[in-house]
């Protein structure tokens, strides 16, 4: 079990939701976390079309993404009935937006050419490595602490704090080791605002 179920127990399990429902919400939240990266990239790249004065292409691509979401959701509903279906539907969202991301990226490449793709790919690959290692480590910390912490709000708070601290520290170390320039710029900007 990762951090998601503990986070939702912490947020919702205060008499308003049963611990089991809060736990399920956490699993769905974790699954939607996978969709966040392709969704963000897809939405950012769609804005390029709007900047170019083209609203037709993003509308057609959005129809394709919606169709992919519909088809994968119908398949998921057949394969995963019951409460697992909610988690599977979140996974379907990740698949649909990953498809949209790939379509928009290829379409924009044909339309405006390459835009320093090697540098972007290198930078994002290093960020991905740092994020995956930090995320898996945070999930391992959460899984390790979960049996002792229990499923109540106090235990969930302890698990979330510990996993977040370990994950953030590890990401910081890896970002420096991997020379992620965006992270260096962010931390330099934060230091400047403090002084």
C-alpha atoms as an extended CHARMM CRD file, in Angstrom:
* protein
*
       195  EXT
         1         1  UNK       CA              0.0000000000        0.0000000000        0.0000000000  PROA      1               0.0000000000
         2         2  UNK       CA              1.3350000000        3.4230000000       -0.9190000000  PROA      2               0.0000000000
         3         3  UNK       CA              0.7430000000        6.9010000000        0.4360000000  PROA      3               0.0000000000
         4         4  UNK       CA             -2.6050000000        7.5120000000       -1.3580000000  PROA      4               0.0000000000
         5         5  UNK       CA             -4.8410000000        5.4750000000        0.9950000000  PROA      5               0.0000000000
         6         6  UNK       CA             -3.2350000000        7.0560000000        4.0650000000  PROA      6               0.0000000000
         7         7  UNK       CA             -3.6610000000       10.5130000000        2.5750000000  PROA      7               0.0000000000
         8         8  UNK       CA             -7.3550000000       10.0050000000        1.9310000000  PROA      8               0.0000000000
         9         9  UNK       CA             -7.8860000000        8.4410000000        5.3720000000  PROA      9               0.0000000000
        10        10  UNK       CA             -6.2390000000       11.5620000000        6.8020000000  PROA      10              0.0000000000
        11        11  UNK       CA             -8.4570000000       13.8640000000        4.7450000000  PROA      11              0.0000000000
        12        12  UNK       CA            -11.8100000000       12.0690000000        4.7710000000  PROA      12              0.0000000000
        13        13  UNK       CA            -12.0590000000        9.4400000000        7.5300000000  PROA      13              0.0000000000
        14        14  UNK       CA            -13.3890000000       11.7330000000       10.2620000000  PROA      14              0.0000000000
        15        15  UNK       CA            -16.8940000000       10.3530000000       10.6090000000  PROA      15              0.0000000000
        16        16  UNK       CA            -17.8050000000       11.4590000000        7.0700000000  PROA      16              0.0000000000
        17        17  UNK       CA            -16.4850000000        8.3370000000        5.3360000000  PROA      17              0.0000000000
        18        18  UNK       CA            -15.7790000000        4.8130000000        6.4760000000  PROA      18              0.0000000000
        19        19  UNK       CA            -12.0750000000        3.9010000000        6.6110000000  PROA      19              0.0000000000
        20        20  UNK       CA            -12.6350000000        1.3370000000        3.8390000000  PROA      20              0.0000000000
        21        21  UNK       CA            -14.1640000000        3.9610000000        1.5430000000  PROA      21              0.0000000000
        22        22  UNK       CA            -11.3380000000        6.3820000000        2.3180000000  PROA      22              0.0000000000
        23        23  UNK       CA             -8.8320000000        3.6270000000        1.5460000000  PROA      23              0.0000000000
        24        24  UNK       CA            -10.5000000000        2.9240000000       -1.8250000000  PROA      24              0.0000000000
        25        25  UNK       CA            -10.4520000000        6.6540000000       -2.5990000000  PROA      25              0.0000000000
        26        26  UNK       CA             -6.7100000000        6.6080000000       -1.9120000000  PROA      26              0.0000000000
        27        27  UNK       CA             -6.1680000000        3.7930000000       -4.3900000000  PROA      27              0.0000000000
        28        28  UNK       CA             -8.1390000000        5.7410000000       -6.9980000000  PROA      28              0.0000000000
        29        29  UNK       CA             -6.0810000000        8.8470000000       -6.2120000000  PROA      29              0.0000000000
        30        30  UNK       CA             -2.8730000000        6.8540000000       -6.7590000000  PROA      30              0.0000000000
        31        31  UNK       CA             -4.1780000000        5.5650000000      -10.1010000000  PROA      31              0.0000000000
        32        32  UNK       CA             -5.1260000000        9.0890000000      -11.1790000000  PROA      32              0.0000000000
        33        33  UNK       CA             -1.5980000000       10.1480000000      -10.2410000000  PROA      33              0.0000000000
        34        34  UNK       CA             -0.3880000000        8.0740000000      -13.1940000000  PROA      34              0.0000000000
        35        35  UNK       CA             -2.6570000000       10.0870000000      -15.4780000000  PROA      35              0.0000000000
        36        36  UNK       CA             -1.3630000000       13.4380000000      -14.2500000000  PROA      36              0.0000000000
        37        37  UNK       CA              1.8320000000       13.5560000000      -16.3280000000  PROA      37              0.0000000000
        38        38  UNK       CA              0.2990000000       12.7010000000      -19.7350000000  PROA      38              0.0000000000
        39        39  UNK       CA             -2.7140000000       14.9040000000      -18.9310000000  PROA      39              0.0000000000
        40        40  UNK       CA             -0.5050000000       17.9040000000      -18.1350000000  PROA      40              0.0000000000
        41        41  UNK       CA              1.6480000000       17.4200000000      -21.2350000000  PROA      41              0.0000000000
        42        42  UNK       CA             -1.4280000000       16.9680000000      -23.4110000000  PROA      42              0.0000000000
        43        43  UNK       CA             -3.0970000000       20.1220000000      -22.0750000000  PROA      43              0.0000000000
        44        44  UNK       CA              0.0500000000       22.2400000000      -22.4170000000  PROA      44              0.0000000000
        45        45  UNK       CA              0.6390000000       21.1490000000      -26.0130000000  PROA      45              0.0000000000
        46        46  UNK       CA             -2.9950000000       21.7710000000      -26.9610000000  PROA      46              0.0000000000
        47        47  UNK       CA             -2.4330000000       25.4160000000      -25.9820000000  PROA      47              0.0000000000
        48        48  UNK       CA              0.1380000000       25.6950000000      -28.7790000000  PROA      48              0.0000000000
        49        49  UNK       CA             -2.6440000000       25.1570000000      -31.3050000000  PROA      49              0.0000000000
        50        50  UNK       CA             -4.7400000000       27.8700000000      -29.6850000000  PROA      50              0.0000000000
        51        51  UNK       CA             -1.7290000000       30.2100000000      -29.8380000000  PROA      51              0.0000000000
        52        52  UNK       CA             -1.4760000000       29.4090000000      -33.5520000000  PROA      52              0.0000000000
        53        53  UNK       CA             -5.1360000000       30.3180000000      -34.0020000000  PROA      53              0.0000000000
        54        54  UNK       CA             -6.1550000000       26.7130000000      -34.7200000000  PROA      54              0.0000000000
        55        55  UNK       CA             -9.1210000000       25.4670000000      -32.6850000000  PROA      55              0.0000000000
        56        56  UNK       CA            -10.1820000000       22.7220000000      -35.0880000000  PROA      56              0.0000000000
        57        57  UNK       CA             -7.1920000000       20.3990000000      -34.5720000000  PROA      57              0.0000000000
        58        58  UNK       CA             -7.3950000000       20.3280000000      -30.7640000000  PROA      58              0.0000000000
        59        59  UNK       CA            -11.1390000000       19.6780000000      -30.9990000000  PROA      59              0.0000000000
        60        60  UNK       CA            -10.5550000000       16.6680000000      -33.2790000000  PROA      60              0.0000000000
        61        61  UNK       CA             -7.7930000000       15.3510000000      -31.0440000000  PROA      61              0.0000000000
        62        62  UNK       CA            -10.0350000000       15.7770000000      -27.9960000000  PROA      62              0.0000000000
        63        63  UNK       CA            -12.7360000000       13.7030000000      -29.7130000000  PROA      63              0.0000000000
        64        64  UNK       CA            -10.1470000000       10.9580000000      -30.2880000000  PROA      64              0.0000000000
        65        65  UNK       CA             -9.0760000000       11.0780000000      -26.6320000000  PROA      65              0.0000000000
        66        66  UNK       CA            -12.7050000000       10.9470000000      -25.4800000000  PROA      66              0.0000000000
        67        67  UNK       CA            -13.3690000000        7.9650000000      -27.7610000000  PROA      67              0.0000000000
        68        68  UNK       CA            -10.3000000000        6.1690000000      -26.3660000000  PROA      68              0.0000000000
        69        69  UNK       CA            -11.4810000000        6.8980000000      -22.8300000000  PROA      69              0.0000000000
        70        70  UNK       CA            -14.9430000000        5.5460000000      -23.6480000000  PROA      70              0.0000000000
        71        71  UNK       CA            -13.6500000000        2.3320000000      -25.2240000000  PROA      71              0.0000000000
        72        72  UNK       CA            -11.1000000000        1.5930000000      -22.4840000000  PROA      72              0.0000000000
        73        73  UNK       CA            -13.7060000000        2.3690000000      -19.8140000000  PROA      73              0.0000000000
        74        74  UNK       CA            -16.1830000000       -0.0790000000      -21.3350000000  PROA      74              0.0000000000
        75        75  UNK       CA            -13.4900000000       -2.7540000000      -21.4570000000  PROA      75              0.0000000000
        76        76  UNK       CA            -12.4720000000       -2.0030000000      -17.8590000000  PROA      76              0.0000000000
        77        77  UNK       CA            -16.0880000000       -2.2170000000      -16.6920000000  PROA      77              0.0000000000
        78        78  UNK       CA            -16.3220000000       -5.6990000000      -18.2320000000  PROA      78              0.0000000000
        79        79  UNK       CA            -12.9980000000       -6.9250000000      -16.8590000000  PROA      79              0.0000000000
        80        80  UNK       CA            -13.1480000000       -5.3300000000      -13.3980000000  PROA      80              0.0000000000
        81        81  UNK       CA            -16.6750000000       -5.3120000000      -11.9560000000  PROA      81              0.0000000000
        82        82  UNK       CA            -17.2760000000       -4.0370000000       -8.4450000000  PROA      82              0.0000000000
        83        83  UNK       CA            -15.0640000000       -1.6580000000       -6.5120000000  PROA      83              0.0000000000
        84        84  UNK       CA            -11.9720000000       -2.4830000000       -8.6030000000  PROA      84              0.0000000000
        85        85  UNK       CA            -13.7240000000       -0.8620000000      -11.5660000000  PROA      85              0.0000000000
        86        86  UNK       CA            -13.2390000000        2.6020000000      -10.0280000000  PROA      86              0.0000000000
        87        87  UNK       CA             -9.4790000000        2.0680000000       -9.9090000000  PROA      87              0.0000000000
        88        88  UNK       CA             -9.4720000000        0.6360000000      -13.4450000000  PROA      88              0.0000000000
        89        89  UNK       CA            -11.3720000000        3.6760000000      -14.7440000000  PROA      89              0.0000000000
        90        90  UNK       CA             -8.6410000000        5.9260000000      -13.3560000000  PROA      90              0.0000000000
        91        91  UNK       CA             -6.1320000000        3.7920000000      -15.2680000000  PROA      91              0.0000000000
        92        92  UNK       CA             -8.2380000000        4.2440000000      -18.4070000000  PROA      92              0.0000000000
        93        93  UNK       CA             -7.8560000000        7.9970000000      -18.0060000000  PROA      93              0.0000000000
        94        94  UNK       CA             -4.0750000000        7.5770000000      -17.9470000000  PROA      94              0.0000000000
        95        95  UNK       CA             -4.1930000000        5.5000000000      -21.1390000000  PROA      95              0.0000000000
        96        96  UNK       CA             -6.4560000000        7.9680000000      -22.9680000000  PROA      96              0.0000000000
        97        97  UNK       CA             -4.3340000000       11.0050000000      -22.0790000000  PROA      97              0.0000000000
        98        98  UNK       CA             -1.1130000000        9.1700000000      -22.9270000000  PROA      98              0.0000000000
        99        99  UNK       CA             -2.6170000000        8.5220000000      -26.3560000000  PROA      99              0.0000000000
       100       100  UNK       CA             -3.6340000000       12.1870000000      -26.6400000000  PROA      100             0.0000000000
       101       101  UNK       CA             -0.1460000000       13.2760000000      -25.5920000000  PROA      101             0.0000000000
       102       102  UNK       CA              1.4390000000       11.0990000000      -28.3070000000  PROA      102             0.0000000000
       103       103  UNK       CA             -0.9810000000       12.3300000000      -30.9850000000  PROA      103             0.0000000000
       104       104  UNK       CA             -0.5070000000       16.0130000000      -30.1190000000  PROA      104             0.0000000000
       105       105  UNK       CA              3.2810000000       15.6430000000      -29.9380000000  PROA      105             0.0000000000
       106       106  UNK       CA              3.4480000000       14.0560000000      -33.3950000000  PROA      106             0.0000000000
       107       107  UNK       CA              0.9870000000       16.5420000000      -34.8470000000  PROA      107             0.0000000000
       108       108  UNK       CA              2.8900000000       19.5310000000      -33.4890000000  PROA      108             0.0000000000
       109       109  UNK       CA              6.1710000000       18.1090000000      -34.7060000000  PROA      109             0.0000000000
       110       110  UNK       CA              4.7720000000       17.9790000000      -38.2440000000  PROA      110             0.0000000000
       111       111  UNK       CA              3.3170000000       21.4630000000      -37.8770000000  PROA      111             0.0000000000
       112       112  UNK       CA              6.1770000000       23.4450000000      -36.3230000000  PROA      112             0.0000000000
       113       113  UNK       CA              9.1680000000       21.0920000000      -36.4780000000  PROA      113             0.0000000000
       114       114  UNK       CA             11.5540000000       20.1160000000      -33.7270000000  PROA      114             0.0000000000
       115       115  UNK       CA             11.9140000000       22.3070000000      -30.6630000000  PROA      115             0.0000000000
       116       116  UNK       CA             15.0870000000       21.2330000000      -28.8970000000  PROA      116             0.0000000000
       117       117  UNK       CA             13.5930000000       17.7860000000      -28.3720000000  PROA      117             0.0000000000
       118       118  UNK       CA             16.8490000000       16.1200000000      -27.3160000000  PROA      118             0.0000000000
       119       119  UNK       CA             17.3680000000       18.5500000000      -24.4490000000  PROA      119             0.0000000000
       120       120  UNK       CA             13.7430000000       18.2230000000      -23.3530000000  PROA      120             0.0000000000
       121       121  UNK       CA             13.8790000000       14.4320000000      -23.5260000000  PROA      121             0.0000000000
       122       122  UNK       CA             17.1380000000       14.3390000000      -21.5730000000  PROA      122             0.0000000000
       123       123  UNK       CA             15.8110000000       16.6950000000      -18.9060000000  PROA      123             0.0000000000
       124       124  UNK       CA             12.4850000000       14.8950000000      -18.5380000000  PROA      124             0.0000000000
       125       125  UNK       CA             14.1770000000       11.4840000000      -18.4720000000  PROA      125             0.0000000000
       126       126  UNK       CA             16.3520000000       12.5730000000      -15.5460000000  PROA      126             0.0000000000
       127       127  UNK       CA             13.3090000000       14.0120000000      -13.7600000000  PROA      127             0.0000000000
       128       128  UNK       CA             11.4690000000       10.7360000000      -14.3420000000  PROA      128             0.0000000000
       129       129  UNK       CA             14.3200000000        8.6870000000      -12.8930000000  PROA      129             0.0000000000
       130       130  UNK       CA             14.4850000000       10.9130000000       -9.7980000000  PROA      130             0.0000000000
       131       131  UNK       CA             10.6930000000       10.8970000000       -9.3660000000  PROA      131             0.0000000000
       132       132  UNK       CA             10.3260000000        7.1250000000       -9.8100000000  PROA      132             0.0000000000
       133       133  UNK       CA             13.1300000000        6.3050000000       -7.3720000000  PROA      133             0.0000000000
       134       134  UNK       CA             11.8300000000        8.8310000000       -4.8150000000  PROA      134             0.0000000000
       135       135  UNK       CA              8.2260000000        7.6850000000       -5.3000000000  PROA      135             0.0000000000
       136       136  UNK       CA              9.0220000000        3.9930000000       -4.9650000000  PROA      136             0.0000000000
       137       137  UNK       CA             11.0910000000        4.6870000000       -1.8750000000  PROA      137             0.0000000000
       138       138  UNK       CA              8.2490000000        6.7350000000       -0.3480000000  PROA      138             0.0000000000
       139       139  UNK       CA              5.8220000000        3.9010000000       -1.1540000000  PROA      139             0.0000000000
       140       140  UNK       CA              8.1910000000        1.3960000000        0.4740000000  PROA      140             0.0000000000
       141       141  UNK       CA              8.3830000000        3.5820000000        3.5900000000  PROA      141             0.0000000000
       142       142  UNK       CA              4.5790000000        3.8120000000        3.6590000000  PROA      142             0.0000000000
       143       143  UNK       CA              4.2160000000        0.0460000000        3.2270000000  PROA      143             0.0000000000
       144       144  UNK       CA              6.7850000000       -0.6280000000        5.9080000000  PROA      144             0.0000000000
       145       145  UNK       CA              5.1640000000        1.7070000000        8.4330000000  PROA      145             0.0000000000
       146       146  UNK       CA              1.5410000000        0.8110000000        7.6450000000  PROA      146             0.0000000000
       147       147  UNK       CA              1.2490000000       -2.3250000000        9.8070000000  PROA      147             0.0000000000
       148       148  UNK       CA              2.5530000000       -0.5120000000       12.8910000000  PROA      148             0.0000000000
       149       149  UNK       CA              0.7100000000        2.7530000000       12.2090000000  PROA      149             0.0000000000
       150       150  UNK       CA             -2.7050000000        1.2140000000       11.6220000000  PROA      150             0.0000000000
       151       151  UNK       CA             -5.5180000000        2.6570000000        9.5430000000  PROA      151             0.0000000000
       152       152  UNK       CA             -6.6360000000        5.5370000000       11.7690000000  PROA      152             0.0000000000
       153       153  UNK       CA             -6.0200000000        9.2420000000       11.1580000000  PROA      153             0.0000000000
       154       154  UNK       CA             -3.0860000000        9.4890000000       13.5980000000  PROA      154             0.0000000000
       155       155  UNK       CA             -1.2700000000        6.5420000000       12.0340000000  PROA      155             0.0000000000
       156       156  UNK       CA             -2.0060000000        7.8320000000        8.5530000000  PROA      156             0.0000000000
       157       157  UNK       CA             -0.5770000000       11.2430000000        9.4650000000  PROA      157             0.0000000000
       158       158  UNK       CA              2.6440000000        9.5840000000       10.6640000000  PROA      158             0.0000000000
       159       159  UNK       CA              2.9160000000        7.4940000000        7.4850000000  PROA      159             0.0000000000
       160       160  UNK       CA              2.2280000000       10.4500000000        5.1660000000  PROA      160             0.0000000000
       161       161  UNK       CA              4.7580000000       12.6780000000        6.9470000000  PROA      161             0.0000000000
       162       162  UNK       CA              7.4730000000       10.0200000000        6.9790000000  PROA      162             0.0000000000
       163       163  UNK       CA              6.9740000000        8.9480000000        3.3630000000  PROA      163             0.0000000000
       164       164  UNK       CA              6.8060000000       12.5610000000        2.1470000000  PROA      164             0.0000000000
       165       165  UNK       CA              9.9730000000       13.5430000000        4.0180000000  PROA      165             0.0000000000
       166       166  UNK       CA             11.9360000000       10.5570000000        2.7200000000  PROA      166             0.0000000000
       167       167  UNK       CA             10.6580000000       10.9940000000       -0.8500000000  PROA      167             0.0000000000
       168       168  UNK       CA             11.3420000000       14.7470000000       -0.9270000000  PROA      168             0.0000000000
       169       169  UNK       CA             14.8560000000       14.3720000000        0.5100000000  PROA      169             0.0000000000
       170       170  UNK       CA             15.7140000000       11.5890000000       -1.9210000000  PROA      170             0.0000000000
       171       171  UNK       CA             14.3600000000       13.5660000000       -4.8950000000  PROA      171             0.0000000000
       172       172  UNK       CA             16.4560000000       16.5650000000       -3.8300000000  PROA      172             0.0000000000
       173       173  UNK       CA             19.6100000000       14.4550000000       -3.6380000000  PROA      173             0.0000000000
       174       174  UNK       CA             18.9190000000       12.7520000000       -6.9760000000  PROA      174             0.0000000000
       175       175  UNK       CA             18.0720000000       16.0600000000       -8.6760000000  PROA      175             0.0000000000
       176       176  UNK       CA             21.4800000000       17.3990000000       -7.6570000000  PROA      176             0.0000000000
       177       177  UNK       CA             23.3000000000       14.1990000000       -8.6610000000  PROA      177             0.0000000000
       178       178  UNK       CA             21.5290000000       14.0440000000      -12.0240000000  PROA      178             0.0000000000
       179       179  UNK       CA             22.0910000000       17.7830000000      -12.5850000000  PROA      179             0.0000000000
       180       180  UNK       CA             18.4470000000       18.6220000000      -13.2380000000  PROA      180             0.0000000000
       181       181  UNK       CA             18.8190000000       22.2760000000      -14.2360000000  PROA      181             0.0000000000
       182       182  UNK       CA             15.1520000000       23.1170000000      -13.6390000000  PROA      182             0.0000000000
       183       183  UNK       CA             15.4560000000       21.9830000000      -10.0230000000  PROA      183             0.0000000000
       184       184  UNK       CA             18.6230000000       24.0350000000       -9.5730000000  PROA      184             0.0000000000
       185       185  UNK       CA             16.8590000000       27.0970000000      -10.9960000000  PROA      185             0.0000000000
       186       186  UNK       CA             13.8760000000       26.5390000000       -8.6990000000  PROA      186             0.0000000000
       187       187  UNK       CA             15.9770000000       26.2420000000       -5.5610000000  PROA      187             0.0000000000
       188       188  UNK       CA             18.0820000000       29.2530000000       -6.5630000000  PROA      188             0.0000000000
       189       189  UNK       CA             14.8950000000       31.2780000000       -7.0570000000  PROA      189             0.0000000000
       190       190  UNK       CA             13.5850000000       30.2060000000       -3.6530000000  PROA      190             0.0000000000
       191       191  UNK       CA             16.8740000000       31.2020000000       -1.9980000000  PROA      191             0.0000000000
       192       192  UNK       CA             16.7260000000       34.5960000000       -3.7110000000  PROA      192             0.0000000000
       193       193  UNK       CA             13.1910000000       35.3130000000       -2.5010000000  PROA      193             0.0000000000
       194       194  UNK       CA             14.1670000000       34.4970000000        1.0830000000  PROA      194             0.0000000000
       195       195  UNK       CA             16.9830000000       37.0430000000        1.1130000000  PROA      195             0.0000000000
